[in-house]
Amino acid sequence: MKIVSWNCCWQKGGFTPQKQDKILALSPDILVVQECKKEDWERLGYTKKRGSWYGDGLEAAGDSKKNLGIGVFWKDPYSVQCMPEFDAKFRYVVPYCVTGGKKSFTLFAVWTKGEPVAHEQNLYKALKYYGPFKDNTIVIGDYNVGSCERKENRYDELKEKMRGVSLSNCAHDQEKEPTSIWNKEWYQNDYCFASEDLARNAKFEIIKDEVVQNLSDHYPISVEFNL
């Protein structure tokens, strides 16, 4: 099973048809799109049987960002439903129950916001609230941790916090390649951590090419799981 996550960059048009075609060419079973506009989700024709969109509308009133959120899309045989335990105060760490495959699991779609606390603290508080996680858990998306050569301590803190709720890096700590660029400086913001039973054999890849780089300020990440 393959899960792909991509911050599609609202400043570059949101989740446009061109971006849709590019990312669907990777053949994801489940696709998580951060900074997805609600109208883009609706325009693309997804129904509640094949897609879900969540946004809390708390961006600045009248701002074009107010309709931004996380779009989650999937194909048969999977079914993805937001869990009733979801607490909207953790912006945005959204838990979904995924069924229909050989194994059911919990998927956290992540696009952390900087309110009411710092981006990474929102993530850590959310996972502490929902965890610890014994098995069958995947946390994927734009963590907004902002690790880079000058801020490796943030990556070390991330690993420590994730170990605290029994989650391991699906990249197996072998890469610290940048996935996003802000003000011409590269950072690693996009991650996939999972419970050890799923992370152990996961295959992690950053999708890098010139086409993607022109479409967003983030590269997609793709993770294959042996389920």
Summary of the structure (lengths in Angstrom):
residues: 227
radius of gyration: 16.1
end to end distance: 6.6
largest distance: 45.3
contacts: 734
relative contact order: 0.17
helix: 26%
strand: 35%
